[in-house]
Amino acid sequence: MKKLNEIIKELEKKSEEIKGDDPDSAGRIKEVAGKLKSKTSGESEEHRDSIIEHLRENIYHFETRHPVIGELLERAVNQLSGMGI
């Protein structure tokens, strides 16, 4: 869980860094970070496959525009899978 929380913090940081140049992507990152927070805190009822699918869609979106963010999202998927979430 600690690694996933670190990924969430890094995503929030990246969102702030790019919001001036790419506000749409910054909003997407913020949304993903929020979903991850809700899922890890137990607040989200969203099905595991649904959040994984959402992350994968965003990986595709970010892999060329912001490769570091794409990698963070891939790490999040791996962490969720490893945790059985």
C-alpha positions in Angstrom: 0.0 0.0 0.0 2.9 2.3 0.8 4.2 2.1 -2.8 0.8 2.8 -4.2 0.5 5.9 -2.0 3.8 7.1 -3.3 2.6 6.7 -6.8 -0.5 8.7 -6.0 1.6 11.5 -4.6 3.9 11.5 -7.6 0.8 11.6 -9.9 -0.5 14.6 -8.0 2.9 16.3 -8.3 3.0 15.7 -12.0 -0.5 17.0 -12.5 0.6 20.3 -10.9 3.7 20.4 -13.0 1.9 20.1 -16.3 -1.4 21.9 -15.6 -0.2 25.2 -17.2 1.0 23.6 -20.4 -1.6 20.7 -20.6 -4.6 21.3 -18.4 -6.6 18.5 -20.0 -4.0 15.9 -19.1 -3.5 17.5 -15.7 -7.2 17.0 -15.1 -7.1 13.4 -16.2 -4.1 12.7 -13.9 -6.0 14.3 -11.0 -9.1 12.2 -11.7 -7.0 9.0 -11.8 -5.2 9.9 -8.6 -8.6 10.5 -6.9 -9.9 7.1 -8.0 -6.7 5.4 -6.7 -7.1 7.2 -3.4 -10.7 6.1 -3.1 -9.9 2.5 -4.0 -7.0 2.2 -1.6 -8.9 3.8 1.3 -11.8 1.5 0.8 -14.2 4.3 -0.1 -14.7 3.2 -3.7 -17.2 0.5 -4.6 -15.8 0.5 -8.2 -15.1 -3.0 -9.4 -11.4 -3.9 -9.7 -11.6 -4.6 -13.4 -13.2 -1.2 -14.0 -10.4 0.8 -12.3 -7.7 -1.3 -14.0 -9.4 -0.7 -17.4 -9.6 3.1 -16.6 -5.9 3.1 -15.7 -5.0 1.2 -18.9 -6.9 3.7 -21.0 -4.9 6.5 -19.4 -1.6 4.7 -19.9 -2.4 4.6 -23.6 -3.2 8.4 -23.5 0.0 9.3 -21.6 2.6 6.9 -23.0 3.6 9.3 -25.8 2.6 12.7 -24.4 4.0 12.2 -20.9 5.9 8.9 -20.7 6.8 9.3 -17.0 3.1 9.5 -16.1 2.4 6.5 -18.3 5.0 4.6 -16.4 3.5 5.7 -13.0 0.1 4.5 -14.1 1.6 1.1 -15.2 3.2 0.8 -11.8 -0.2 1.6 -10.2 -1.8 -1.3 -12.2 0.9 -3.6 -11.1 0.5 -2.6 -7.4 -3.2 -3.0 -7.5 -2.9 -6.4 -9.2 -0.3 -7.5 -6.6 -2.6 -6.4 -3.8 -5.6 -8.2 -5.3 -7.5 -5.0 -5.6 
